[in-house]
Amino acid sequence: MLETSSPAPASTSHSTETLPQRLIQPIGAKALHGLAIEGSSLLAVDPYRGYLLRIDPKTDNATILNSQQVDTFESATGVAVWEDTLWFTRDNSVFRCRLDDLTPQPVVTLPYTLDGVAVWENTLYITCRKASQIFIHDGTSGKRITQFSAPGIGTEDVAVWGEYLWVCDQTEQSVYCLDRATGDLLMKVLTPFPTPTGIAVLPGTTPEQGTVWVAYANEEPYVRDNPNAEVTFELTFRDRTFIHPLKFHRRAQENFCLSNGYLLEMAYVEEIDALEAVQLSGLKWHMALPTNTDRQTVRSVEPVGIPFEEVSINGQRVARFSFDTLQPNERHLFGWKALIEVYGIKYLLTPRHVEQCPPLPASFHEKYLVDDDDLSMDQPLIQAAAESAVRSETNLLRKVLSIRDYVYDQLTYAVTPAIDTPDVVLERGQGSCGEYVGLLLALLRLNGIACRTVGRYKCPPQADQLNIFLEPDFNHVWIEFYIPGYGWVPMESNPDDIDDGGPYPTRFFMGLPWWHVEMGKDVSFEKLTMPQDNPEVRLGNLAINHVRFRILSELNPWEFGKESSLG
């Protein structure tokens, strides 16, 4: 519900009341930007409509505070409150006004467009994507005090409490916690939804564990019924904006941070429907099962259709289905269904952490530095690319990032009918996620960096749609690289390749969002074995797979793994 009113009397800027731990979606708002806590309410701006909104987090009702001053807030993107004063950014200026008046006075004007603003006592913190900086100014005189480098590459909003600055970045899909005095990065965490546009924190929030409130604004596709069109159903987009509690838990000893988790039901089922009539005997059909990792734990697994025997291959759980005979035109549905906890994860390692790495274990050389999957590592084109990608860099993390950025410079994403070898992909300049992975593996291994392919599916990332069956469009693979003395860390294949020539975000460099489901590592996802006297048959010609997810509930990251089971 959207209402209009005169501004309420001045109130304190922060409340010790607990905000509701749920998604808040005020009706009538096109896009919420900026976010501030005012008493027991939230304030945000809608830059497209020029609204300054007071949002009741208990009812989702929103009130327009500037019903007669809409022009004043058009294009405003950041908002902050300190005592009875409101601060907001618009274009290249920061303005202040009284909450009971809303007549703006310019305080700071810079040559660039300004994005977000936060205030602590009489100090302003202003984000600016154009300059890639956070500017710190005196709130009375407007004079510059100092400035920090922005933690991400996108448009950022900022909040402050005590000794900490909190920054959300739309492109990086991340929240950062900085030391307010030095700008040093203390923590970073992935958000469960894309395009965060505003952030607010309650008193006492620290980077160890807690909740911050994040606003999001984007568009979603939907099918519209248009009775005036020849084809009445058409695909179009609609605005979607809401506020959601971002929960995080920093595991300092392990150097990573978890964010909002979800309990998923995932089903993977094969439907035997052979393209050609074949008769097989002694068939063993192996399917890798979901695995336990730093961000994922398996509560339970059960068979679908046909019982399976669980076996261990390379230390990973695999379901083995047995068929004594498989007659021509015989039909079966079989697979598994699992309950899985998944969380967003962001590793907090820096180049300094890996400067004194021990040598790579000898056993890794024969397993993770060789061409074991048509990686074209003996081709001059790939060998030259491996050298060009890192140049004189020696630090392991910087080498990996340089190789990733080199691949992003050379390729654009495209769905391809088959996986080609890295030399073909590099010459073509286009690749699927699997082809990005192949080129990354080749270049990393030629530079002495152990790495492997991991995957295999992504749940459609609709975290607000609980108990609805969701089906992914494609399977998906990414990589893990090994840091001696620490372990395996993830890196996405292509999703961060968002802009020709960069700069590229690092949201999924040593990070994975909650919707990735990890299957057994170092094993084939599916494999057929049978006696040699059987006809040769490809798995893809024998069956059709069905993959389905259901998001059952949201989970707190500090509860990770407490209800896990290996059953």
Buried (B, 14 or more C-beta within 10 A) or exposed (E): EBBEEEBBEBBEBBBEEEBEEBBBBBEBBBBBBBBBBBBBBBBBBBBBBBBBBBBBBEEBBBBBBBBEBBEBBBBBBBBBBBEBBBBBBBEBBBBBBBBBEBEBEEBBEBEBBBBBBBBBEEBBBBBBBEBBBBBBBBBEEBEEEEBBEBBBBBBBBBBBBEEBBBBBBBBBBBBBBBBBEEBEBBBBBBBBBBBBBBBBBBEEBBBBBBBBBBBBBBEEEEEEEEEEEEEEEEEEEEEBBBBBBBBBBBBEEEBBBBBBBBBBBBBBBBBBBBEEEBEBEBBBBBBBBBBBBBBBBBBBBEBBBBEBEEEEBEEBBBBBBEBEEBEEEBEBBBBBBBBBBBBBBBBBBEEEBBEEBEEBEEEBEEEBBEBEBEBBBEBEEBBEBBEEBBEEBEBBBEBBBBBBBBBBEBBEBEEBEEBBBBBBBBEBEBBBBBBBBBBBBBBBBBBEBBBBBBBBBBBBBBBBEEEEEBEBEEBBBBBBBBBBEBEBBBBBBBBBBBEEEEEBBBBBBBBBBBBBBBBBBBBBBBBBEBEEEBEEBEEEEBBEBBBBBBBEEBBBBBBBBEEBEEE
